[in-house]
Amino acid sequence: MRIKNAEQVRELLGFHILAPDEEWDKLKALFRPLHVPKHEFFIRAGEKPHMLGAIASGLFRTFCITDKGDERILAFRQEGQILGGYAPYLMNQDNWYSIQALEDSELLCFSFGDLETLSAGHPCWEKFIHNYTVRMFLEKECRERSLLMEDAAARYLSFLEGNPGLADRISQYHIASYLGISPVSLSRIRSGLKASG
């Protein structure tokens, strides 16, 4: 992967607004390009998180395995988003979830230590961390509200509305897991929506 993808990532992440050119150049110099083939892992549950990845191209799922052995998908991440076990890193814990590529993917990676070093040198990085954590909090809050207050059909429609085009890149099995329903239930919902539309 050519590093020119970094400029597209910069804009998608909002770095072109947050970070002056000289600060962006510092981060860009730290980037380590990483190719993650489809079905391979960026990080597995039980590993120590040490690296963040800005997605230049591709798609990932974040998921965990319950005590009963069932998969539960927590989130999907695509171009212009950040991957990494930030909460486990802050708590000095192993990752409790895995991050797996659903497509051949290209990342621009840097370590949590790199980010801390940059943060000590310029306030724009503190702003970046603040924006990132607020985004994660809002996503978690909205997802919890949806799971607690919406029925399965409403959750599916919310997913489609909040993630335009993403359903075309993800298997129905994975969408059902994200929604907390069975693939059979999702199929019925889709059939019902087609019939009423």
N, C-alpha and C positions, 0 to 999 in steps of 0.2 A: 504494500500500500504506500502510495506517495504521500508525503506530509502535507501536500496542498489541501487535502481534506480537512486539515486543521482550521482553515479559515471558514469553511462552511460550519464546522462544529462551533467555532467561536461565535458566530452569529446566532445559531440555534440555541446555544446556551445563554445568550444575552451578554457574553463577555465583551462584545463590541461596544456596549453601553457602560458596563461596570468597570472594565479594566483598561487603563491607558495602554497604548501600543507597547511601551517598554516593559510593562508588567506582563502583558500577554506573551511577549517574546521570551520572558523568563520561564513561563510555564511551558511554552512550546519547546524550549530547549530541553525540558525534562521529559517530554512525551516519549513513551516507548510503544511503538506500534505493535499491536497484537492481533493475530488472526485467530478467531475461534470458529472452527467448523461446526456445521449444523449438528446438534445433539451433544456437543462437547460442553464442558462446564467452565464458567469463569471462576466460580468458587463453589465448593461443596459444603454442605452442613458439617459442622465439626472442625472446620479449618479456621485458623486465625485470619481475620481480615487484615490486609496490609496495603491493598491497592484499590484505587478508583479507576474506572474506565469511562471515558466519554465515547459514546457510540457514534462512529463516523458512518457506518452502514450496518444494517442487520436488525435483528429482533431477538429479544431474550424473554424468558419467563423466570420469575422468582417464585419458588414453591417450597413447601415443607411436607414432611410425611408425618401423619398422625400416629398415635400409639397403636391404632388398629391397622396401620399400613396403608391408609388412604392418602392420596396426594391432594393437597390444597394449594391452589395457585393464589398467590398474594398480589401479584402485579405483573404487568408486561412493560417492557422497556424497549424503545426503538430509537431511531436516529435523533441525535441532538439531546439525548438524555444521559444521565449519569448512572453508572452501576457501582455498587460497593456496599459492604456491610458497615455502614457508618455508625449505627447505633451499637452493634456489638463492639466495634472499635473503641467508641467512647467509654463503654462499660468494661473494656478489657476482657471480653468474653469471646468464645468461639462463635462462629456464625451458626445460627439455629435454622437457617434456610439455605437452599442452594439456588444458584443462578445458572441457567442453561440456555444455550443458543437454540433458537427455533429456526434460524436461517444461518447460512454462512455469514459471518459478521466480522467487522473490522473495528478495532478499538484504538483509542489513543490513551494510554495508561500513565498514571503517575501515582506515587505513594502518598499515604496519609502524612508521612513525615515531610514530603515535598510541600504539601499544602500548608502544613504548620510553619515551615520555614518561610514560605511566601507570605503567610499571614502576619508574621512578625515584622515584615519589611514594608507593607503598604496596606492601608485600610480597605482597599477595594476587595481584598480576599476575604476579610471578615464579612463584608457585604455579600459576597458570593455565598459564603457558608450560611449566613442568615437566610438568604433567599432560598437556598437549597433546602434547609431544614423547614422553613415555612411551607414550601411546596409539598414536602413529604408529609407534614402534619395535616395540611388541608386535604391531601389525597386520602390519608388514613381516615380522617373525620368523615369525609363524604362516603367512603366505602362502608364504614361502620353504620352510618345512617341508612344507606341503601339496604344493607343486609338485615337491619333491624326493623325497618319501617316499610319497605317495598315488597310486593309479591314478586315472584320469579319473572313474570312477563315484564313488569315495570323495571326490574333490574337489568333485564336484557336490553330493553329500549334505552335505558340510561347508558349502558355500556356502548351501544351503537352510536348514540349521540355524542358521548364524550370522547370517542376514539374513532373518528371518521376513517374508513378504509381499512381499519385494523382487522376486522372480522374476516376480510378476504385473505389475510395472511396467516390466520390461526385456525387450527383444527377445531371442529365443533366440540370434541372431547375436552380440549383445553378451555374453551369458552365456558362450557358447562361447569368445569371445576372451579373456575374463577367466580362464577355466579353462585356456587354452592348448591347446584342441582345435578341430577343425572343427565347423561346425554339423551336418554329417552324423553325426559321432561323438556329438554331444550328443543328437541325435534317437534314435540307437540306444540310448543309455544310458537315456533317458526311457522308451522303449518297453519295454526290459528290466525297468526298475523297476516299470512298470505291470503287466507280465505276472507278475512275481513277487510283487506286492503284492495 
